[in-house]
Amino acid sequence: MQKSIIKLMSIIMVVLMVMMSLVPPAFASAPAVNERKTGGAANHEFIKPVTHQTAAPEGCIGIYTASDLNNVRNNPAADYIMMNDIDLAGWGNWAPIGEAAAPFSGVFNGNGYVIKNMTIDITSENTVYAGLFSYADKAELINVGLIDALISITSTKSVFVSGLAGSAKSSTITNCFNKGESNSIKVLSASRCNAGGISTDFSKEVANCYNTSLITVNAQSAHVGGVCSSYQLNLINCYNTGMIDVSAETYAWVGGICGYQSAQKIVNCYNTGEIKAGALVDCFVGGIAGTSKGINTSYNVGKITIKDGAKEEHCGGISGYNQFKIIMGGSTPISDFYAKVFNLLPLPFVGLIQCCYCLNNTPLKAVGNAEESVLSMWNVKALSDEQMRRRSSFRGFDFHNVWVMPEDGGYPVFRQNPNLDTGFWSIFINFIFGWM
């Protein structure tokens, strides 16, 4: 039976190769907008180092001062480029840019400069959207760095909050970060909360972004992720090191990268931040995603703690709950056979969790609702600390273009300027090397 399954799987793989050879690779990385290197200094705090442009390109409005940044709200459809670091320490309470009726819809290019000491403190009886931008729609946010941002929100209704954008509907966020020694995002109360270090919900793609901010949420229900809260289409080359602390009266979806993934894929992401979560009705907690649909070549070493008195239902070192149950294995040879077959399909079509690893520092298994034997087949494993520091443990990881092992013996990190190719062939090759 086993040989027959392997033979059938090989045939299906060959057919897929032939079919996909007729289709151009999907999800190729988009070129950075208005990025022309003109001899300025380089900022290496970004995942992709940015060389400052020394003159604003034609069609872009230059931002030189805090007042220039504030004036973006007066023309939210224009394109902008930062030409200096902006310090908001003396500004006071920052009013997030954009309104529901007039969201920011242009290009905002940080040009490798940073916005420091942004403070947002909102108490409201209405729904709150907060971040550098409150609303963005069909926008592009690129090369933006936030340092030492302090955000505190209290509301009797819903809260959507992150470092960059409270809502970034149909927008792309590329090569941005939210970091600092004193930065934090706090939601003291809300009926519903979506919180992320970089973005919240409905973004088109978030790539090459990271967060080190502490995120603390108290709400009736919550979607919270170190990078994004939920609903992202693609999360690529992102990481989180900040602690996440969530308490919910009913439901909580919490992940080191994304709280609730109703996305096509999470690829090349990692979390080292500690996660503390609890909910009285149901709790979905994972080192990468609380609830997932497709995760590839990612890892988690952050400790996961379920709070006392909270209901622990769906928790895992990588994902608390994977929504495609058929790929999680079955209790009969037939359902298990179909799980193996469906796992051969490329990530954009099926919720495959493949080549993902977590530190076995808790009794949680890698995926909360998964069969251990099936996870092992697809290289989804809980490993010891010593194994997590060894390159040979990360089967399927691309150590030529994306990852590198630190010389000090640490866990894998991104290469400077990592490759963003996550088309079919990249995923297929990773799958083959992970399966062998």
Secondary structure, DSSP 8 states (H G I E B T S, - for coil): -HHHHHHHHHHHHHHHHHHHTTS--SS-----TT----S--EETTSSS-EE--SS--TTEEEE-SHHHHHGGGGSTTSEEEE-S-EE-TTT-B---B--SSS-B-SEEE-TT-EEE--EEEEEESS-EEESSEEEEES-EEES-EEES-EEEEEESSEEEEESSEEEEET-EEES-EEE-SS-EEEEEE-SEEEEESSB-S--SEEES-EE--EEEEEESEEEEESSEEE--SEEEEEEE-S-EEEEESSEEEEESSEEE--SSEEEEEEE-S-EEEEESSEEEEESSEEEES-EEEEEE-S-EEE-TT----EEESSEEEES-GGGG--SSHHHHHHHHHHTTS-TTTS--EEEEEEE-SSS--SBTTS-HHHHHHTTEEEE-HHHHT-GGG-TT--TTTTEE--TTS---EE-SS-----SHHHHHHHHHHHH-
